[in-house]
Amino acid sequence: MEFIKAESIVALHNPGVCSRQLLNPDNSQSSRVTITEVHLEPGACQPRHTHESSEQIWYAFAGSGRLLLAEGEEPFRAGDVVRFADGDVHGLMNDGETAFVYLSVTAPPIHFGYAYREKK
């Protein structure tokens, strides 16, 4: 069993985006999954990108936004779930008036530090 205390969870930051690394290769022995809680302020964006060797599942907790896909955009709101297969182009724009919060599950795990400017 592993127990990860709240005070040991690292948050990664880009302008308008906070990514709390709940379970990842840096704080867990899990070799199967990364779990991340992501907060986007109104107007914040995660640009389109891919993960060539991992799939991701996002569950939206709060807010509304637009998924940025290879071929356009789709609404994404609290309660929705989306799955991206290996190599799928994806991103997110918070076009709502409140914070957008989602949970991301990535398998196999990824060290996401490369994608963020600041680590706290």
N, CA, C and O of each residue as an XYZ file, in Angstrom:
480
protein
N       0.841     -1.183      0.000
C       0.000      0.000      0.000
C       0.879      1.237      0.000
O       1.929      1.267      0.642
N       0.446      2.243     -0.717
C       1.085      3.555     -0.691
C       0.061      4.576     -0.211
O      -1.118      4.496     -0.557
N       0.514      5.524      0.578
C      -0.333      6.612      1.051
C       0.388      7.912      0.729
O       1.501      8.139      1.203
N      -0.230      8.756     -0.065
C       0.394     10.004     -0.491
C      -0.311     11.148      0.234
O      -1.479     11.437     -0.024
N       0.410     11.785      1.134
C      -0.166     12.879      1.924
C      -0.292     14.145      1.078
O       0.534     14.419      0.206
N      -1.343     14.902      1.360
C      -1.642     16.115      0.595
C      -0.450     17.054      0.522
O      -0.194     17.641     -0.529
N       0.285     17.207      1.617
C       1.401     18.154      1.623
C       2.575     17.719      0.749
O       3.472     18.515      0.473
N       2.572     16.465      0.317
C       3.666     15.999     -0.542
C       3.312     16.037     -2.029
O       4.133     15.684     -2.876
N       2.096     16.464     -2.340
C       1.672     16.529     -3.739
C       2.243     17.790     -4.384
O       2.052     18.895     -3.876
N       2.936     17.619     -5.493
C       3.571     18.714     -6.216
C       2.569     19.305     -7.207
O       1.840     18.580     -7.883
N       2.550     20.636     -7.278
C       1.718     21.338     -8.260
C       2.624     21.963     -9.305
O       3.594     22.646     -8.976
N       2.302     21.724    -10.556
C       3.024     22.309    -11.681
C       2.174     23.440    -12.244
O       0.947     23.347    -12.273
N       2.845     24.529    -12.700
C       2.097     25.713    -13.120
C       2.560     26.241    -14.464
O       3.753     26.292    -14.761
N       1.594     26.627    -15.259
C       1.752     27.461    -16.442
C       0.769     28.608    -16.258
O      -0.102     28.509    -15.394
N       0.861     29.679    -17.016
C      -0.090     30.779    -16.837
C      -1.544     30.293    -16.906
O      -1.980     29.749    -17.921
N      -2.282     30.497    -15.814
C      -3.690     30.134    -15.748
C      -3.970     28.659    -15.528
O      -5.132     28.257    -15.478
N      -2.919     27.832    -15.394
C      -3.098     26.381    -15.261
C      -2.315     25.879    -14.057
O      -1.134     26.188    -13.900
N      -2.982     25.101    -13.208
C      -2.331     24.424    -12.086
C      -2.610     22.934    -12.217
O      -3.766     22.518    -12.298
N      -1.559     22.137    -12.238
C      -1.663     20.689    -12.437
C      -1.101     19.984    -11.193
O       0.114     19.901    -11.016
N      -1.982     19.487    -10.352
C      -1.573     18.799     -9.125
C      -1.280     17.335     -9.453
O      -2.169     16.605     -9.890
N      -0.052     16.914     -9.244
C       0.405     15.571     -9.587
C       0.064     14.611     -8.444
O       0.908     14.323     -7.595
N      -1.179     14.118     -8.430
C      -1.668     13.302     -7.324
C      -0.905     11.990     -7.189
O      -0.502     11.605     -6.091
N      -0.713     11.318     -8.298
C       0.022     10.053     -8.308
C       0.807      9.995     -9.605
O       0.237     10.051    -10.695
N       2.119      9.883     -9.477
C       2.971      9.885    -10.657
C       4.272      9.161    -10.343
O       4.493      8.775     -9.195
N       5.134      8.968    -11.328
C       6.368      8.223    -11.083
C       7.300      8.857    -10.050
O       8.197      8.189     -9.538
N       7.093     10.151     -9.738
C       7.947     10.801     -8.738
C       7.503     10.538     -7.299
O       8.321     10.618     -6.383
N       6.231     10.227     -7.085
C       5.761     10.019     -5.713
C       5.123      8.652     -5.483
O       4.544      8.407     -4.425
N       5.227      7.768     -6.463
C       4.590      6.462     -6.358
C       5.423      5.391     -7.067
O       6.191      5.679     -7.985
N       5.251      4.184     -6.626
C       5.910      3.062     -7.294
C       5.049      2.488     -8.416
O       5.436      1.518     -9.067
N       3.876      3.093     -8.640
C       3.001      2.612     -9.704
C       3.691      2.736    -11.054
O       4.245      3.783    -11.387
N       3.650      1.674    -11.812
C       4.209      1.693    -13.164
C       3.093      1.679    -14.206
O       3.347      1.486    -15.395
N       1.859      1.885    -13.751
C       0.726      1.752    -14.665
C      -0.029      3.040    -14.951
O      -0.687      3.143    -15.986
N       0.049      4.038    -14.050
C      -0.855      5.176    -14.210
C      -0.281      6.443    -13.574
O       0.466      6.380    -12.598
N      -0.645      7.594    -14.146
C      -0.460      8.910    -13.547
C      -1.851      9.485    -13.344
O      -2.696      9.387    -14.234
N      -2.104     10.087    -12.179
C      -3.389     10.741    -11.904
C      -3.100     12.202    -11.576
O      -2.284     12.502    -10.704
N      -3.769     13.096    -12.275
C      -3.512     14.530    -12.164
C      -4.830     15.281    -12.016
O      -5.802     14.992    -12.714
N      -4.853     16.253    -11.094
C      -5.986     17.171    -10.946
C      -5.581     18.486    -11.586
O      -4.597     19.103    -11.176
N      -6.336     18.920    -12.592
C      -5.953     20.100    -13.365
C      -6.999     21.202    -13.195
O      -8.202     20.962    -13.304
N      -6.504     22.430    -12.922
C      -7.356     23.613    -12.762
C      -6.969     24.625    -13.832
O      -5.797     24.977    -13.965
N      -7.958     25.092    -14.596
C      -7.731     26.145    -15.584
C      -8.575     27.353    -15.204
O      -9.787     27.236    -15.022
N      -7.939     28.510    -15.085
C      -8.666     29.748    -14.833
C      -9.450     30.127    -16.086
O      -9.116     29.673    -17.180
N     -10.489     30.953    -15.945
C     -11.220     31.406    -17.132
C     -10.261     32.014    -18.157
O      -9.417     32.842    -17.815
N     -10.399     31.600    -19.398
C      -9.560     32.075    -20.487
C      -8.259     31.305    -20.670
O      -7.566     31.497    -21.669
N      -7.917     30.439    -19.724
C      -6.665     29.672    -19.820
C      -6.808     28.552    -20.849
O      -7.906     28.085    -21.152
N      -5.647     28.142    -21.374
C      -5.641     27.143    -22.429
C      -4.507     26.153    -22.227
O      -3.401     26.525    -21.833
N      -4.794     24.897    -22.498
C      -3.773     23.872    -22.669
C      -3.731     23.609    -24.169
O      -4.681     23.048    -24.715
N      -2.661     23.995    -24.847
C      -2.608     23.876    -26.299
C      -2.714     22.422    -26.770
O      -2.451     21.485    -26.016
N      -3.095     22.267    -28.002
C      -3.153     20.934    -28.613
C      -1.795     20.251    -28.495
O      -0.748     20.873    -28.676
N      -1.838     18.961    -28.187
C      -0.623     18.160    -28.050
C      -1.005     16.687    -28.173
O      -2.186     16.354    -28.283
N      -0.014     15.815    -28.154
C      -0.257     14.370    -28.197
C       0.631     13.675    -27.167
O       1.615     14.238    -26.686
N       0.261     12.452    -26.848
C       1.089     11.546    -26.051
C       1.201     10.275    -26.890
O       0.250      9.499    -26.978
N       2.333     10.071    -27.486
C       2.494      8.995    -28.464
C       2.322      7.595    -27.888
O       1.876      6.690    -28.593
N       2.667      7.405    -26.621
C       2.643      6.046    -26.062
C       1.776      5.915    -24.825
O       1.932      4.963    -24.061
N       0.855      6.863    -24.612
C      -0.045      6.800    -23.457
C      -1.443      7.229    -23.870
O      -1.615      8.078    -24.744
N      -2.434      6.631    -23.229
C      -3.796      7.107    -23.389
C      -4.159      7.944    -22.173
O      -3.566      7.784    -21.106
N      -5.138      8.844    -22.332
C      -5.609      9.662    -21.223
C      -7.124      9.613    -21.164
O      -7.813      9.539    -22.182
N      -7.616      9.658    -19.931
C      -9.047      9.779    -19.682
C      -9.224     11.008    -18.809
O      -8.572     11.133    -17.772
N     -10.101     11.918    -19.220
C     -10.395     13.124    -18.453
C     -11.825     13.053    -17.946
O     -12.745     12.700    -18.684
N     -11.998     13.394    -16.672
C     -13.329     13.539    -16.066
C     -13.464     14.975    -15.595
O     -12.687     15.422    -14.751
N     -14.436     15.707    -16.126
C     -14.648     17.114    -15.780
C     -15.456     17.210    -14.485
O     -16.579     16.714    -14.398
N     -14.856     17.864    -13.474
C     -15.522     18.075    -12.181
C     -16.343     19.350    -12.155
O     -17.463     19.363    -11.643
N     -15.781     20.439    -12.714
C     -16.423     21.746    -12.573
C     -16.108     22.613    -13.781
O     -15.015     22.547    -14.345
N     -17.083     23.425    -14.168
C     -16.877     24.397    -15.227
C     -17.275     23.901    -16.599
O     -17.864     22.831    -16.756
N     -16.935     24.710    -17.588
C     -17.209     24.344    -18.973
C     -16.080     24.873    -19.839
O     -15.466     25.897    -19.537
N     -15.823     24.161    -20.908
C     -14.748     24.551    -21.805
C     -14.927     23.905    -23.160
O     -15.988     23.369    -23.479
N     -13.856     23.966    -23.963
C     -13.872     23.360    -25.283
C     -12.658     22.464    -25.427
O     -11.528     22.883    -25.175
N     -12.902     21.217    -25.839
C     -11.803     20.329    -26.193
C     -11.238     20.803    -27.514
O     -11.984     21.083    -28.453
N      -9.930     20.894    -27.586
C      -9.243     21.291    -28.815
C      -8.715     20.019    -29.462
O      -7.756     19.418    -28.979
N      -9.340     19.620    -30.544
C      -9.050     18.352    -31.200
C      -8.343     18.579    -32.527
O      -8.238     19.714    -32.990
N      -7.865     17.519    -33.132
C      -7.182     17.629    -34.426
C      -8.097     18.239    -35.473
O      -7.661     19.022    -36.317
N      -9.352     17.877    -35.410
C     -10.330     18.337    -36.402
C     -11.403     19.177    -35.733
O     -12.580     18.821    -35.790
N     -11.032     20.270    -35.106
C     -12.033     21.169    -34.545
C     -12.097     21.144    -33.032
O     -11.111     20.860    -32.352
N     -13.294     21.451    -32.514
C     -13.507     21.585    -31.080
C     -14.808     20.918    -30.679
O     -15.708     20.736    -31.500
N     -14.899     20.551    -29.392
C     -16.111     19.948    -28.828
C     -16.354     20.560    -27.456
O     -15.396     20.790    -26.718
N     -17.608     20.831    -27.089
C     -17.887     21.287    -25.726
C     -17.496     20.203    -24.713
O     -17.635     19.011    -24.986
N     -17.009     20.626    -23.547
C     -16.620     19.711    -22.471
C     -17.042     20.367    -21.169
O     -16.550     21.440    -20.821
N     -17.969     19.713    -20.435
C     -18.584     20.313    -19.248
C     -18.530     19.365    -18.065
O     -18.310     18.163    -18.214
N     -18.737     19.938    -16.879
C     -18.770     19.150    -15.644
C     -19.654     17.925    -15.838
O     -20.778     18.032    -16.328
N     -19.143     16.766    -15.453
C     -19.851     15.502    -15.589
C     -19.470     14.708    -16.819
O     -19.739     13.508    -16.884
N     -18.840     15.358    -17.813
C     -18.425     14.675    -19.042
C     -17.139     13.889    -18.818
O     -16.324     14.232    -17.962
N     -16.975     12.830    -19.606
C     -15.751     12.023    -19.629
C     -15.299     11.921    -21.077
O     -16.117     11.749    -21.980
N     -13.994     12.028    -21.295
C     -13.442     11.862    -22.639
C     -12.198     10.987    -22.543
O     -11.442     11.069    -21.576
N     -11.994     10.151    -23.553
C     -10.805      9.286    -23.611
C     -10.047      9.604    -24.891
O     -10.622      9.677    -25.977
N      -8.730      9.793    -24.731
C      -7.838     10.018    -25.863
C      -6.924      8.811    -25.999
O      -6.219      8.456    -25.055
N      -6.932      8.183    -27.157
C      -6.041      7.054    -27.424
C      -4.624      7.570    -27.656
O      -4.418      8.766    -27.857
N      -3.662      6.672    -27.629
C      -2.272      7.026    -27.933
C      -2.238      7.839    -29.228
O      -2.819      7.435    -30.235
N      -1.561      8.978    -29.197
C      -1.381      9.777    -30.399
C      -2.521     10.714    -30.755
O      -2.374     11.511    -31.681
N      -3.661     10.655    -30.056
C      -4.761     11.576    -30.351
C      -4.363     13.008    -30.008
O      -3.796     13.265    -28.945
N      -4.659     13.925    -30.904
C      -4.431     15.346    -30.650
C      -5.520     15.830    -29.692
O      -6.705     15.575    -29.905
N      -5.101     16.537    -28.630
C      -6.068     17.052    -27.666
C      -5.504     18.261    -26.926
O      -4.289     18.419    -26.802
N      -6.388     19.097    -26.444
C      -6.075     20.259    -25.633
C      -7.372     20.756    -25.042
O      -8.426     20.154    -25.246
N      -7.300     21.858    -24.306
C      -8.501     22.357    -23.637
C      -8.433     23.864    -23.500
O      -7.392     24.422    -23.155
N      -9.563     24.527    -23.776
C      -9.708     25.967    -23.569
C     -10.844     26.172    -22.581
O     -11.952     25.677    -22.790
N     -10.569     26.905    -21.503
C     -11.639     27.261    -20.576
C     -12.285     28.538    -21.096
O     -11.758     29.634    -20.907
N     -13.427     28.386    -21.749
C     -14.141     29.548    -22.270
C     -15.299     29.939    -21.360
O     -16.148     30.748    -21.735
N     -15.328     29.355    -20.155
C     -16.369     29.681    -19.186
C     -15.975     30.856    -18.302
O     -14.917     31.461    -18.474
N     -16.852     31.163    -17.352
C     -16.627     32.296    -16.450
C     -16.110     31.869    -15.084
O     -15.856     32.713    -14.225
N     -15.953     30.564    -14.876
C     -15.442     30.041    -13.616
C     -14.294     29.075    -13.910
O     -14.046     28.716    -15.060
N     -13.610     28.669    -12.859
C     -12.512     27.709    -13.015
C     -13.037     26.403    -13.618
O     -14.146     25.965    -13.315
N     -12.229     25.803    -14.463
C     -12.527     24.481    -15.015
C     -11.601     23.502    -14.296
O     -10.391     23.718    -14.236
N     -12.172     22.425    -13.751
C     -11.380     21.438    -13.011
C     -11.676     20.060    -13.583
O     -12.833     19.671    -13.741
N     -10.598     19.323    -13.894
C     -10.791     17.956    -14.355
C      -9.729     17.038    -13.767
O      -8.660     17.482    -13.348
N     -10.049     15.750    -13.746
C      -9.130     14.711    -13.310
C      -8.640     13.994    -14.554
O      -9.434     13.611    -15.413
N      -7.327     13.813    -14.648
C      -6.724     13.127    -15.787
C      -6.065     11.843    -15.309
O      -5.300     11.850    -14.345
N      -6.362     10.750    -15.984
C      -5.723      9.464    -15.724
C      -4.948      9.097    -16.985
O      -5.523      9.007    -18.069
N      -3.640      8.884    -16.840
C      -2.756      8.624    -17.969
C      -2.082      7.273    -17.786
O      -1.491      7.006    -16.740
N      -2.170      6.421    -18.805
C      -1.555      5.090    -18.723
C      -0.913      4.744    -20.056
O      -1.535      4.918    -21.104
N       0.325      4.256    -20.032
C       1.232      4.209    -18.890
C       1.590      5.621    -18.428
O       1.329      6.596    -19.134
N       2.191      5.725    -17.236
C       2.434      7.033    -16.637
C       3.405      7.904    -17.434
O       4.252      7.419    -18.184
N       3.240      9.209    -17.235
C       4.110     10.206    -17.856
C       4.594     11.160    -16.768
O       3.831     11.520    -15.872
N       5.851     11.567    -16.844
C       6.372     12.663    -16.029
C       5.977     13.949    -16.745
O       6.509     14.236    -17.817
N       5.060     14.729    -16.180
C       4.554     15.917    -16.874
C       5.361     17.180    -16.611
O       5.027     18.230    -17.161
N       6.398     17.125    -15.800
C       7.183     18.299    -15.487
C       7.723     19.024    -16.706
O       7.888     20.244    -16.669
N       7.999     18.311    -17.774
C       8.549     18.925    -19.001
C       7.609     19.957    -19.602
O       8.057     20.855    -20.314
N       6.310     19.844    -19.326
C       5.312     20.695    -19.983
C       4.950     21.938    -19.169
O       4.124     22.741    -19.603
N       5.565     22.105    -17.986
C       5.201     23.211    -17.113
C       6.417     24.056    -16.760
O       7.532     23.545    -16.660
N       6.192     25.349    -16.572
C       7.260     26.305    -16.281
C       7.674     26.302    -14.819
O       8.847     26.509    -14.506
N       6.726     26.070    -13.922
C       6.983     26.263    -12.499
C       6.534     25.045    -11.704
O       5.506     24.437    -12.003
N       7.317     24.697    -10.686
C       7.017     23.536     -9.844
C       6.991     24.000     -8.393
O       7.951     24.607     -7.919
N       5.888     23.715     -7.679
C       5.762     24.105     -6.267
C       5.401     22.921     -5.415
O       5.252     23.056     -4.201
